[in-house]
Amino acid sequence: MGPAAEPRDGAPVDAPRCPRCARELAVLEVYSTRNRWGGGPPRLRQEQWWQCPAGDWLGYRHADGDPLRPVRRLAGAEGDCFFCGDEECNVAGVPWQQEDGSWRDWLVCLSCGTSNPRRLRFPPPPDGAPG
């Protein structure tokens, strides 16, 4: 199990349970390392990131008590970060439909912490995998 998570105020956070196997989730520290103006040190992303010790679930939440939001690891070229160049480090959130009918998801690099909403070319299949 990873170290205890701490929110911005320094108080410890109770680790949530894996939605798949009910094991206690381990902390995954995701740092923003790009665009550190003035040479500042990497900074921990604002979300709390969690992973299952069995390795079959990964997700985040914005604050203690918020619902867990699953992400999926991306494979191949889609999983490679075009900002830092690390391979198979990108994860994507659950796709959503915009008012204009287009589909988007949220892409995050677990290596450099860069995130962007991205437009999907096709509607996702019913299981939520990218199109």
N, CA, C and O atoms as CSV, one atom per row, in Angstrom:
chain,resi,resn,atom,element,x,y,z
A,1,MET,N,N,0.841,-1.178,0.000
A,1,MET,CA,C,0.000,0.000,0.000
A,1,MET,C,C,0.882,1.235,0.000
A,1,MET,O,O,1.961,1.223,0.592
A,2,GLY,N,N,0.444,2.291,-0.648
A,2,GLY,CA,C,1.193,3.532,-0.744
A,2,GLY,C,C,1.065,4.350,0.522
A,2,GLY,O,O,0.379,3.953,1.463
A,3,PRO,N,N,1.733,5.503,0.544
A,3,PRO,CA,C,1.656,6.370,1.717
A,3,PRO,C,C,0.262,6.962,1.862
A,3,PRO,O,O,-0.513,7.007,0.907
A,4,ALA,N,N,-0.039,7.412,3.067
A,4,ALA,CA,C,-1.345,8.044,3.305
A,4,ALA,C,C,-1.427,9.332,2.500
A,4,ALA,O,O,-0.455,10.082,2.414
A,5,ALA,N,N,-2.568,9.578,1.924
A,5,ALA,CA,C,-2.763,10.803,1.146
A,5,ALA,C,C,-2.992,11.962,2.094
A,5,ALA,O,O,-3.530,11.796,3.188
A,6,GLU,N,N,-2.574,13.137,1.656
A,6,GLU,CA,C,-2.809,14.336,2.436
A,6,GLU,C,C,-3.369,15.416,1.536
A,6,GLU,O,O,-2.767,15.732,0.510
A,7,PRO,N,N,-4.515,15.994,1.895
A,7,PRO,CA,C,-5.032,17.099,1.111
A,7,PRO,C,C,-4.185,18.344,1.332
A,7,PRO,O,O,-3.238,18.320,2.117
A,8,ARG,N,N,-4.511,19.402,0.663
A,8,ARG,CA,C,-3.729,20.645,0.734
A,8,ARG,C,C,-3.593,21.185,2.159
A,8,ARG,O,O,-2.605,21.857,2.454
A,9,ASP,N,N,-4.555,20.914,3.059
A,9,ASP,CA,C,-4.455,21.454,4.417
A,9,ASP,C,C,-3.580,20.599,5.328
A,9,ASP,O,O,-3.384,20.951,6.491
A,10,GLY,N,N,-3.044,19.470,4.821
A,10,GLY,CA,C,-2.140,18.635,5.593
A,10,GLY,C,C,-2.792,17.550,6.417
A,10,GLY,O,O,-2.085,16.702,6.960
A,11,ALA,N,N,-4.108,17.536,6.538
A,11,ALA,CA,C,-4.801,16.501,7.310
A,11,ALA,C,C,-4.817,15.197,6.519
A,11,ALA,O,O,-5.025,15.226,5.306
A,12,PRO,N,N,-4.602,14.047,7.175
A,12,PRO,CA,C,-4.612,12.790,6.442
A,12,PRO,C,C,-5.993,12.473,5.864
A,12,PRO,O,O,-7.022,12.870,6.410
A,13,VAL,N,N,-5.983,11.753,4.751
A,13,VAL,CA,C,-7.205,11.350,4.072
A,13,VAL,C,C,-7.321,9.840,4.177
A,13,VAL,O,O,-6.335,9.123,4.005
A,14,ASP,N,N,-8.517,9.357,4.457
A,14,ASP,CA,C,-8.728,7.915,4.463
A,14,ASP,C,C,-8.742,7.414,3.036
A,14,ASP,O,O,-9.404,7.991,2.173
A,15,ALA,N,N,-8.008,6.336,2.787
A,15,ALA,CA,C,-7.956,5.767,1.441
A,15,ALA,C,C,-9.291,5.121,1.102
A,15,ALA,O,O,-9.845,4.366,1.901
A,16,PRO,N,N,-9.805,5.422,-0.088
A,16,PRO,CA,C,-11.047,4.766,-0.512
A,16,PRO,C,C,-10.777,3.312,-0.906
A,16,PRO,O,O,-9.628,2.874,-0.971
A,17,ARG,N,N,-11.836,2.590,-1.162
A,17,ARG,CA,C,-11.752,1.183,-1.571
A,17,ARG,C,C,-11.917,1.070,-3.082
A,17,ARG,O,O,-12.603,1.880,-3.706
A,18,CYS,N,N,-11.287,0.066,-3.654
A,18,CYS,CA,C,-11.382,-0.190,-5.083
A,18,CYS,C,C,-12.828,-0.558,-5.432
A,18,CYS,O,O,-13.415,-1.426,-4.786
A,19,PRO,N,N,-13.408,0.094,-6.447
A,19,PRO,CA,C,-14.774,-0.238,-6.848
A,19,PRO,C,C,-14.908,-1.649,-7.422
A,19,PRO,O,O,-16.014,-2.186,-7.486
A,20,ARG,N,N,-13.798,-2.252,-7.838
A,20,ARG,CA,C,-13.854,-3.594,-8.428
A,20,ARG,C,C,-13.642,-4.704,-7.407
A,20,ARG,O,O,-14.380,-5.689,-7.398
A,21,CYS,N,N,-12.627,-4.548,-6.539
A,21,CYS,CA,C,-12.282,-5.666,-5.652
A,21,CYS,C,C,-12.386,-5.321,-4.173
A,21,CYS,O,O,-12.186,-6.201,-3.336
A,22,ALA,N,N,-12.688,-4.086,-3.819
A,22,ALA,CA,C,-12.874,-3.593,-2.452
A,22,ALA,C,C,-11.584,-3.512,-1.646
A,22,ALA,O,O,-11.640,-3.294,-0.436
A,23,ARG,N,N,-10.419,-3.682,-2.279
A,23,ARG,CA,C,-9.153,-3.462,-1.571
A,23,ARG,C,C,-8.958,-1.972,-1.340
A,23,ARG,O,O,-9.498,-1.142,-2.071
A,24,GLU,N,N,-8.179,-1.642,-0.313
A,24,GLU,CA,C,-7.852,-0.243,-0.070
A,24,GLU,C,C,-6.964,0.252,-1.203
A,24,GLU,O,O,-5.970,-0.388,-1.545
A,25,LEU,N,N,-7.328,1.403,-1.789
A,25,LEU,CA,C,-6.555,1.960,-2.889
A,25,LEU,C,C,-5.271,2.605,-2.380
A,25,LEU,O,O,-5.219,3.116,-1.261
A,26,ALA,N,N,-4.243,2.575,-3.211
A,26,ALA,CA,C,-2.958,3.186,-2.899
A,26,ALA,C,C,-2.878,4.553,-3.572
A,26,ALA,O,O,-3.431,4.755,-4.652
A,27,VAL,N,N,-2.194,5.474,-2.935
A,27,VAL,CA,C,-1.989,6.808,-3.484
A,27,VAL,C,C,-1.086,6.711,-4.711
A,27,VAL,O,O,-0.106,5.967,-4.718
A,28,LEU,N,N,-1.426,7.465,-5.734
A,28,LEU,CA,C,-0.583,7.622,-6.910
A,28,LEU,C,C,-0.272,9.110,-7.006
A,28,LEU,O,O,-1.169,9.916,-7.254
A,29,GLU,N,N,0.972,9.474,-6.815
A,29,GLU,CA,C,1.338,10.891,-6.855
A,29,GLU,C,C,1.607,11.292,-8.298
A,29,GLU,O,O,2.485,10.729,-8.951
A,30,VAL,N,N,0.854,12.260,-8.790
A,30,VAL,CA,C,0.996,12.764,-10.152
A,30,VAL,C,C,1.432,14.221,-10.047
A,30,VAL,O,O,0.702,15.059,-9.517
A,31,TYR,N,N,2.623,14.517,-10.554
A,31,TYR,CA,C,3.198,15.855,-10.471
A,31,TYR,C,C,3.164,16.564,-11.807
A,31,TYR,O,O,3.361,15.944,-12.852
A,32,SER,N,N,2.914,17.872,-11.774
A,32,SER,CA,C,3.059,18.712,-12.954
A,32,SER,C,C,4.522,19.118,-13.031
A,32,SER,O,O,5.036,19.797,-12.143
A,33,THR,N,N,5.183,18.699,-14.098
A,33,THR,CA,C,6.614,18.983,-14.244
A,33,THR,C,C,6.906,19.906,-15.412
A,33,THR,O,O,8.038,20.367,-15.550
A,34,ARG,N,N,5.927,20.190,-16.254
A,34,ARG,CA,C,6.116,21.051,-17.419
A,34,ARG,C,C,5.781,22.498,-17.069
A,34,ARG,O,O,5.044,22.785,-16.126
A,35,ASN,N,N,6.354,23.395,-17.869
A,35,ASN,CA,C,6.031,24.829,-17.777
A,35,ASN,C,C,6.188,25.376,-16.360
A,35,ASN,O,O,5.337,26.127,-15.883
A,36,ARG,N,N,7.253,25.008,-15.704
A,36,ARG,CA,C,7.537,25.526,-14.365
A,36,ARG,C,C,8.263,26.850,-14.527
A,36,ARG,O,O,9.492,26.897,-14.471
A,37,TRP,N,N,7.512,27.923,-14.727
A,37,TRP,CA,C,8.092,29.239,-14.978
A,37,TRP,C,C,9.032,29.633,-13.843
A,37,TRP,O,O,8.710,29.485,-12.665
A,38,GLY,N,N,10.189,30.132,-14.224
A,38,GLY,CA,C,11.187,30.544,-13.241
A,38,GLY,C,C,11.928,29.375,-12.622
A,38,GLY,O,O,12.650,29.557,-11.642
A,39,GLY,N,N,11.764,28.163,-13.177
A,39,GLY,CA,C,12.492,27.001,-12.682
A,39,GLY,C,C,11.946,26.421,-11.391
A,39,GLY,O,O,12.670,25.736,-10.668
A,40,GLY,N,N,10.696,26.678,-11.090
A,40,GLY,CA,C,10.094,26.146,-9.864
A,40,GLY,C,C,10.085,24.632,-9.841
A,40,GLY,O,O,10.188,23.992,-10.888
A,41,PRO,N,N,9.962,24.054,-8.660
A,41,PRO,CA,C,9.943,22.597,-8.536
A,41,PRO,C,C,8.630,22.008,-9.057
A,41,PRO,O,O,7.635,22.724,-9.171
A,42,PRO,N,N,8.619,20.707,-9.373
A,42,PRO,CA,C,7.358,20.066,-9.761
A,42,PRO,C,C,6.326,20.254,-8.655
A,42,PRO,O,O,6.671,20.323,-7.475
A,43,ARG,N,N,5.059,20.336,-9.048
A,43,ARG,CA,C,3.993,20.533,-8.071
A,43,ARG,C,C,2.978,19.411,-8.224
A,43,ARG,O,O,2.625,19.009,-9.333
A,44,LEU,N,N,2.519,18.917,-7.082
A,44,LEU,CA,C,1.523,17.852,-7.056
A,44,LEU,C,C,0.247,18.357,-7.704
A,44,LEU,O,O,-0.216,19.454,-7.391
A,45,ARG,N,N,-0.336,17.558,-8.617
A,45,ARG,CA,C,-1.602,17.955,-9.242
A,45,ARG,C,C,-2.663,18.109,-8.171
A,45,ARG,O,O,-2.562,17.511,-7.100
A,46,GLN,N,N,-3.683,18.912,-8.456
A,46,GLN,CA,C,-4.699,19.228,-7.457
A,46,GLN,C,C,-5.623,18.067,-7.140
A,46,GLN,O,O,-6.214,18.044,-6.060
A,47,GLU,N,N,-5.772,17.097,-8.044
A,47,GLU,CA,C,-6.642,15.956,-7.773
A,47,GLU,C,C,-5.923,14.938,-6.884
A,47,GLU,O,O,-4.695,14.920,-6.810
A,48,GLN,N,N,-6.706,14.094,-6.216
A,48,GLN,CA,C,-6.162,12.941,-5.488
A,48,GLN,C,C,-6.233,11.760,-6.451
A,48,GLN,O,O,-7.311,11.413,-6.932
A,49,TRP,N,N,-5.089,11.145,-6.731
A,49,TRP,CA,C,-5.025,10.015,-7.661
A,49,TRP,C,C,-4.860,8.731,-6.869
A,49,TRP,O,O,-4.114,8.682,-5.891
A,50,TRP,N,N,-5.568,7.683,-7.304
A,50,TRP,CA,C,-5.586,6.405,-6.598
A,50,TRP,C,C,-5.430,5.253,-7.594
A,50,TRP,O,O,-5.879,5.331,-8.737
A,51,GLN,N,N,-4.781,4.183,-7.127
A,51,GLN,CA,C,-4.676,2.974,-7.944
A,51,GLN,C,C,-4.877,1.748,-7.067
A,51,GLN,O,O,-4.549,1.749,-5.880
A,52,CYS,N,N,-5.419,0.712,-7.674
A,52,CYS,CA,C,-5.641,-0.534,-6.956
A,52,CYS,C,C,-4.317,-1.281,-6.858
A,52,CYS,O,O,-3.588,-1.357,-7.847
A,53,PRO,N,N,-3.986,-1.832,-5.694
A,53,PRO,CA,C,-2.748,-2.596,-5.578
A,53,PRO,C,C,-2.734,-3.826,-6.490
A,53,PRO,O,O,-1.665,-4.324,-6.841
A,54,ALA,N,N,-3.918,-4.317,-6.875
A,54,ALA,CA,C,-3.993,-5.443,-7.807
A,54,ALA,C,C,-3.730,-4.978,-9.239
A,54,ALA,O,O,-3.552,-5.802,-10.137
A,55,GLY,N,N,-3.704,-3.652,-9.455
A,55,GLY,CA,C,-3.352,-3.099,-10.751
A,55,GLY,C,C,-4.462,-3.037,-11.772
A,55,GLY,O,O,-4.195,-2.751,-12.939
A,56,ASP,N,N,-5.714,-3.295,-11.376
A,56,ASP,CA,C,-6.771,-3.319,-12.380
A,56,ASP,C,C,-7.715,-2.121,-12.302
A,56,ASP,O,O,-8.723,-2.103,-13.009
A,57,TRP,N,N,-7.422,-1.110,-11.462
A,57,TRP,CA,C,-8.263,0.076,-11.411
A,57,TRP,C,C,-7.388,1.292,-11.134
A,57,TRP,O,O,-6.442,1.227,-10.349
A,58,LEU,N,N,-7.720,2.410,-11.795
A,58,LEU,CA,C,-6.994,3.661,-11.638
A,58,LEU,C,C,-8.011,4.788,-11.736
A,58,LEU,O,O,-8.902,4.747,-12.584
A,59,GLY,N,N,-7.885,5.791,-10.879
A,59,GLY,CA,C,-8.826,6.901,-10.930
A,59,GLY,C,C,-8.392,8.053,-10.052
A,59,GLY,O,O,-7.295,8.056,-9.492
A,60,TYR,N,N,-9.275,9.032,-9.941
A,60,TYR,CA,C,-8.984,10.239,-9.171
A,60,TYR,C,C,-10.272,10.757,-8.551
A,60,TYR,O,O,-11.370,10.303,-8.870
A,61,ARG,N,N,-10.105,11.710,-7.665
A,61,ARG,CA,C,-11.218,12.505,-7.161
A,61,ARG,C,C,-10.654,13.891,-6.880
A,61,ARG,O,O,-9.454,14.062,-6.669
A,62,HIS,N,N,-11.546,14.872,-6.884
A,62,HIS,CA,C,-11.089,16.251,-6.703
A,62,HIS,C,C,-10.767,16.580,-5.254
A,62,HIS,O,O,-9.856,17.366,-4.992
A,63,ALA,N,N,-11.493,15.999,-4.311
A,63,ALA,CA,C,-11.256,16.273,-2.895
A,63,ALA,C,C,-11.778,15.098,-2.075
A,63,ALA,O,O,-12.564,14.282,-2.556
A,64,ASP,N,N,-11.323,15.035,-0.836
A,64,ASP,CA,C,-11.788,13.987,0.066
A,64,ASP,C,C,-13.311,14.031,0.136
A,64,ASP,O,O,-13.900,15.097,0.318
A,65,GLY,N,N,-13.942,12.875,-0.007
A,65,GLY,CA,C,-15.387,12.799,0.041
A,65,GLY,C,C,-16.060,12.883,-1.321
A,65,GLY,O,O,-17.214,12.477,-1.460
A,66,ASP,N,N,-15.359,13.406,-2.338
A,66,ASP,CA,C,-15.915,13.446,-3.690
A,66,ASP,C,C,-15.945,12.029,-4.260
A,66,ASP,O,O,-15.198,11.164,-3.804
A,67,PRO,N,N,-16.801,11.786,-5.250
A,67,PRO,CA,C,-16.824,10.452,-5.852
A,67,PRO,C,C,-15.544,10.157,-6.622
A,67,PRO,O,O,-14.918,11.053,-7.187
A,68,LEU,N,N,-15.175,8.895,-6.631
A,68,LEU,CA,C,-14.033,8.457,-7.429
A,68,LEU,C,C,-14.433,8.473,-8.899
A,68,LEU,O,O,-15.555,8.108,-9.247
A,69,ARG,N,N,-13.521,8.892,-9.748
A,69,ARG,CA,C,-13.764,8.928,-11.187
A,69,ARG,C,C,-12.732,8.025,-11.860
A,69,ARG,O,O,-11.530,8.265,-11.743
A,70,PRO,N,N,-13.185,6.998,-12.557
A,70,PRO,CA,C,-12.239,6.081,-13.190
A,70,PRO,C,C,-11.571,6.699,-14.411
A,70,PRO,O,O,-12.151,7.552,-15.084
A,71,VAL,N,N,-10.365,6.269,-14.685
A,71,VAL,CA,C,-9.667,6.586,-15.931
A,71,VAL,C,C,-9.165,5.266,-16.503
A,71,VAL,O,O,-9.066,4.267,-15.790
A,72,ARG,N,N,-8.853,5.271,-17.782
A,72,ARG,CA,C,-8.317,4.070,-18.415
A,72,ARG,C,C,-6.949,4.395,-18.999
A,72,ARG,O,O,-6.725,5.482,-19.531
A,73,ARG,N,N,-6.047,3.437,-18.889
A,73,ARG,CA,C,-4.718,3.591,-19.479
A,73,ARG,C,C,-4.848,3.454,-20.985
A,73,ARG,O,O,-5.570,2.591,-21.483
A,74,LEU,N,N,-4.144,4.310,-21.699
A,74,LEU,CA,C,-4.157,4.253,-23.146
A,74,LEU,C,C,-2.917,3.506,-23.635
A,74,LEU,O,O,-1.852,3.603,-23.025
A,75,ALA,N,N,-3.049,2.778,-24.709
A,75,ALA,CA,C,-1.964,1.943,-25.220
A,75,ALA,C,C,-1.464,2.462,-26.565
A,75,ALA,O,O,-2.125,3.258,-27.232
A,76,GLY,N,N,-0.288,1.994,-26.939
A,76,GLY,CA,C,0.284,2.341,-28.243
A,76,GLY,C,C,0.589,3.821,-28.343
A,76,GLY,O,O,0.906,4.474,-27.349
A,77,ALA,N,N,0.490,4.342,-29.561
A,77,ALA,CA,C,0.798,5.757,-29.800
A,77,ALA,C,C,-0.124,6.677,-28.998
A,77,ALA,O,O,0.294,7.750,-28.563
A,78,GLU,N,N,-1.364,6.262,-28.806
A,78,GLU,CA,C,-2.309,7.069,-28.039
A,78,GLU,C,C,-1.876,7.206,-26.576
A,78,GLU,O,O,-2.204,8.195,-25.920
A,79,GLY,N,N,-1.147,6.225,-26.075
A,79,GLY,CA,C,-0.683,6.248,-24.702
A,79,GLY,C,C,0.598,7.022,-24.486
A,79,GLY,O,O,0.983,7.286,-23.347
A,80,ASP,N,N,1.267,7.392,-25.578
A,80,ASP,CA,C,2.523,8.136,-25.478
A,80,ASP,C,C,2.248,9.632,-25.366
A,80,ASP,O,O,1.456,10.184,-26.130
A,81,CYS,N,N,2.904,10.281,-24.416
A,81,CYS,CA,C,2.685,11.713,-24.195
A,81,CYS,C,C,3.399,12.530,-25.265
A,81,CYS,O,O,4.607,12.385,-25.456
A,82,PHE,N,N,2.661,13.385,-25.961
A,82,PHE,CA,C,3.294,14.219,-26.980
A,82,PHE,C,C,3.931,15.466,-26.376
A,82,PHE,O,O,4.543,16.251,-27.100
A,83,PHE,N,N,3.801,15.665,-25.057
A,83,PHE,CA,C,4.470,16.779,-24.391
A,83,PHE,C,C,5.838,16.363,-23.847
A,83,PHE,O,O,6.837,17.031,-24.112
A,84,CYS,N,N,5.889,15.260,-23.085
A,84,CYS,CA,C,7.161,14.860,-22.467
A,84,CYS,C,C,7.839,13.710,-23.198
A,84,CYS,O,O,9.029,13.471,-22.994
A,85,GLY,N,N,7.101,12.987,-24.054
A,85,GLY,CA,C,7.687,11.900,-24.831
A,85,GLY,C,C,7.681,10.548,-24.143
A,85,GLY,O,O,8.070,9.556,-24.760
A,86,ASP,N,N,7.253,10.469,-22.882
A,86,ASP,CA,C,7.221,9.172,-22.200
A,86,ASP,C,C,6.186,8.268,-22.860
A,86,ASP,O,O,5.167,8.730,-23.374
A,87,GLU,N,N,6.470,6.979,-22.832
A,87,GLU,CA,C,5.619,6.009,-23.501
A,87,GLU,C,C,4.590,5.401,-22.560
A,87,GLU,O,O,4.880,5.112,-21.399
A,88,GLU,N,N,3.386,5.213,-23.080
A,88,GLU,CA,C,2.270,4.563,-22.391
A,88,GLU,C,C,2.032,5.114,-20.983
A,88,GLU,O,O,1.862,4.360,-20.026
A,89,CYS,N,N,2.022,6.445,-20.881
A,89,CYS,CA,C,1.803,7.115,-19.597
A,89,CYS,C,C,0.507,7.922,-19.590
A,89,CYS,O,O,0.146,8.500,-18.565
A,90,ASN,N,N,-0.201,7.968,-20.732
A,90,ASN,CA,C,-1.450,8.726,-20.806
A,90,ASN,C,C,-2.627,7.904,-20.310
A,90,ASN,O,O,-2.719,6.703,-20.562
A,91,VAL,N,N,-3.529,8.580,-19.596
A,91,VAL,CA,C,-4.796,7.987,-19.181
A,91,VAL,C,C,-5.902,8.921,-19.659
A,91,VAL,O,O,-5.670,10.109,-19.883
A,92,ALA,N,N,-7.106,8.374,-19.813
A,92,ALA,CA,C,-8.238,9.181,-20.264
A,92,ALA,C,C,-9.441,8.895,-19.386
A,92,ALA,O,O,-9.663,7.766,-18.949
A,93,GLY,N,N,-10.209,9.942,-19.138
A,93,GLY,CA,C,-11.431,9.826,-18.353
A,93,GLY,C,C,-12.597,9.334,-19.192
A,93,GLY,O,O,-12.450,9.032,-20.377
A,94,VAL,N,N,-13.738,9.260,-18.566
A,94,VAL,CA,C,-14.960,8.806,-19.221
A,94,VAL,C,C,-15.387,9.851,-20.260
A,94,VAL,O,O,-15.464,11.036,-19.933
A,95,PRO,N,N,-15.664,9.446,-21.489
A,95,PRO,CA,C,-16.096,10.404,-22.522
A,95,PRO,C,C,-17.438,11.055,-22.186
A,95,PRO,O,O,-18.289,10.455,-21.529
A,96,TRP,N,N,-17.609,12.291,-22.649
A,96,TRP,CA,C,-18.880,12.991,-22.493
A,96,TRP,C,C,-19.226,13.667,-23.813
A,96,TRP,O,O,-18.354,13.931,-24.641
A,97,GLN,N,N,-20.518,13.943,-23.995
A,97,GLN,CA,C,-20.981,14.584,-25.219
A,97,GLN,C,C,-21.198,16.069,-24.990
A,97,GLN,O,O,-21.848,16.473,-24.026
A,98,GLN,N,N,-20.648,16.878,-25.885
A,98,GLN,CA,C,-20.807,18.327,-25.837
A,98,GLN,C,C,-22.186,18.707,-26.377
A,98,GLN,O,O,-22.861,17.884,-26.997
A,99,GLU,N,N,-22.600,19.940,-26.143
A,99,GLU,CA,C,-23.883,20.429,-26.653
A,99,GLU,C,C,-23.952,20.379,-28.176
A,99,GLU,O,O,-25.035,20.215,-28.738
A,100,ASP,N,N,-22.798,20.521,-28.856
A,100,ASP,CA,C,-22.783,20.487,-30.322
A,100,ASP,C,C,-22.795,19.062,-30.882
A,100,ASP,O,O,-22.734,18.873,-32.097
A,101,GLY,N,N,-22.873,18.057,-29.999
A,101,GLY,CA,C,-22.914,16.666,-30.425
A,101,GLY,C,C,-21.558,15.988,-30.493
A,101,GLY,O,O,-21.493,14.770,-30.653
A,102,SER,N,N,-20.473,16.741,-30.375
A,102,SER,CA,C,-19.145,16.134,-30.411
A,102,SER,C,C,-18.844,15.438,-29.082
A,102,SER,O,O,-19.437,15.755,-28.051
A,103,TRP,N,N,-17.927,14.500,-29.126
A,103,TRP,CA,C,-17.532,13.748,-27.935
A,103,TRP,C,C,-16.141,14.171,-27.503
A,103,TRP,O,O,-15.273,14.426,-28.337
A,104,ARG,N,N,-15.932,14.245,-26.185
A,104,ARG,CA,C,-14.633,14.609,-25.619
A,104,ARG,C,C,-14.324,13.697,-24.437
A,104,ARG,O,O,-15.212,13.080,-23.850
A,105,ASP,N,N,-13.043,13.634,-24.112
A,105,ASP,CA,C,-12.625,13.027,-22.858
A,105,ASP,C,C,-11.469,13.852,-22.312
A,105,ASP,O,O,-11.007,14.789,-22.964
A,106,TRP,N,N,-11.007,13.509,-21.130
A,106,TRP,CA,C,-9.952,14.257,-20.457
A,106,TRP,C,C,-8.719,13.390,-20.435
A,106,TRP,O,O,-8.735,12.296,-19.871
A,107,LEU,N,N,-7.648,13.866,-21.043
A,107,LEU,CA,C,-6.387,13.140,-21.151
A,107,LEU,C,C,-5.398,13.696,-20.132
A,107,LEU,O,O,-5.242,14.912,-20.020
A,108,VAL,N,N,-4.724,12.810,-19.385
A,108,VAL,CA,C,-3.725,13.217,-18.398
A,108,VAL,C,C,-2.494,12.341,-18.574
A,108,VAL,O,O,-2.606,11.120,-18.685
A,109,CYS,N,N,-1.317,12.965,-18.601
A,109,CYS,CA,C,-0.054,12.226,-18.612
A,109,CYS,C,C,0.359,12.006,-17.158
A,109,CYS,O,O,0.524,12.962,-16.401
A,110,LEU,N,N,0.524,10.754,-16.780
A,110,LEU,CA,C,0.924,10.453,-15.401
A,110,LEU,C,C,2.400,10.750,-15.159
A,110,LEU,O,O,2.832,10.790,-14.007
A,111,SER,N,N,3.194,10.962,-16.231
A,111,SER,CA,C,4.620,11.272,-16.075
A,111,SER,C,C,4.877,12.758,-15.869
A,111,SER,O,O,5.592,13.143,-14.944
A,112,CYS,N,N,4.295,13.603,-16.735
A,112,CYS,CA,C,4.571,15.044,-16.629
A,112,CYS,C,C,3.406,15.844,-16.064
A,112,CYS,O,O,3.546,17.041,-15.811
A,113,GLY,N,N,2.249,15.196,-15.861
A,113,GLY,CA,C,1.108,15.867,-15.253
A,113,GLY,C,C,0.320,16.767,-16.181
A,113,GLY,O,O,-0.626,17.418,-15.739
A,114,THR,N,N,0.682,16.825,-17.462
A,114,THR,CA,C,-0.040,17.670,-18.406
A,114,THR,C,C,-1.412,17.066,-18.683
A,114,THR,O,O,-1.543,15.851,-18.835
A,115,SER,N,N,-2.435,17.922,-18.747
A,115,SER,CA,C,-3.779,17.431,-19.036
A,115,SER,C,C,-4.452,18.334,-20.052
A,115,SER,O,O,-4.186,19.534,-20.121
A,116,ASN,N,N,-5.332,17.726,-20.838
A,116,ASN,CA,C,-6.090,18.442,-21.854
A,116,ASN,C,C,-7.396,17.718,-22.108
A,116,ASN,O,O,-7.434,16.487,-22.085
A,117,PRO,N,N,-8.479,18.466,-22.351
A,117,PRO,CA,C,-9.646,17.784,-22.908
A,117,PRO,C,C,-9.317,17.514,-24.373
A,117,PRO,O,O,-8.654,18.328,-25.017
A,118,ARG,N,N,-9.764,16.401,-24.897
A,118,ARG,CA,C,-9.507,16.119,-26.309
A,118,ARG,C,C,-10.805,15.731,-26.997
A,118,ARG,O,O,-11.715,15.171,-26.385
A,119,ARG,N,N,-10.865,16.037,-28.260
A,119,ARG,CA,C,-12.039,15.721,-29.068
A,119,ARG,C,C,-11.851,14.330,-29.649
A,119,ARG,O,O,-10.799,14.017,-30.207
A,120,LEU,N,N,-12.875,13.500,-29.516
A,120,LEU,CA,C,-12.838,12.152,-30.075
A,120,LEU,C,C,-13.415,12.205,-31.484
A,120,LEU,O,O,-14.394,12.908,-31.735
A,121,ARG,N,N,-12.811,11.469,-32.388
A,121,ARG,CA,C,-13.265,11.483,-33.783
A,121,ARG,C,C,-14.606,10.787,-33.962
A,121,ARG,O,O,-15.400,11.163,-34.824
A,122,PHE,N,N,-14.855,9.763,-33.138
A,122,PHE,CA,C,-16.075,8.977,-33.263
A,122,PHE,C,C,-16.723,8.847,-31.892
A,122,PHE,O,O,-16.034,8.925,-30.876
A,123,PRO,N,N,-18.032,8.652,-31.848
A,123,PRO,CA,C,-18.676,8.411,-30.539
A,123,PRO,C,C,-18.066,7.167,-29.901
A,123,PRO,O,O,-17.736,6.213,-30.605
A,124,PRO,N,N,-17.911,7.163,-28.584
A,124,PRO,CA,C,-17.338,6.003,-27.925
A,124,PRO,C,C,-18.308,4.824,-27.990
A,124,PRO,O,O,-19.523,5.011,-28.045
A,125,PRO,N,N,-17.755,3.603,-27.983
A,125,PRO,CA,C,-18.642,2.438,-27.892
A,125,PRO,C,C,-19.324,2.411,-26.527
A,125,PRO,O,O,-18.915,3.149,-25.630
A,126,PRO,N,N,-20.338,1.591,-26.346
A,126,PRO,CA,C,-21.091,1.573,-25.078
A,126,PRO,C,C,-20.232,1.350,-23.835
A,126,PRO,O,O,-20.625,1.766,-22.745
A,127,ASP,N,N,-19.055,0.697,-23.966
A,127,ASP,CA,C,-18.218,0.447,-22.783
A,127,ASP,C,C,-17.398,1.661,-22.387
A,127,ASP,O,O,-16.709,1.614,-21.368
A,128,GLY,N,N,-17.445,2.766,-23.163
A,128,GLY,CA,C,-16.749,3.989,-22.808
A,128,GLY,C,C,-15.344,4.094,-23.346
A,128,GLY,O,O,-14.674,5.097,-23.101
A,129,ALA,N,N,-14.866,3.088,-24.075
A,129,ALA,CA,C,-13.522,3.176,-24.663
A,129,ALA,C,C,-13.517,4.254,-25.736
A,129,ALA,O,O,-14.550,4.502,-26.357
A,130,PRO,N,N,-12.380,4.900,-25.968
A,130,PRO,CA,C,-12.359,5.988,-26.952
A,130,PRO,C,C,-12.627,5.476,-28.359
A,130,PRO,O,O,-12.317,4.333,-28.695
A,131,GLY,N,N,-13.216,6.353,-29.178
A,131,GLY,CA,C,-13.524,6.014,-30.551
A,131,GLY,C,C,-12.436,6.389,-31.506
A,131,GLY,O,O,-12.563,6.159,-32.709
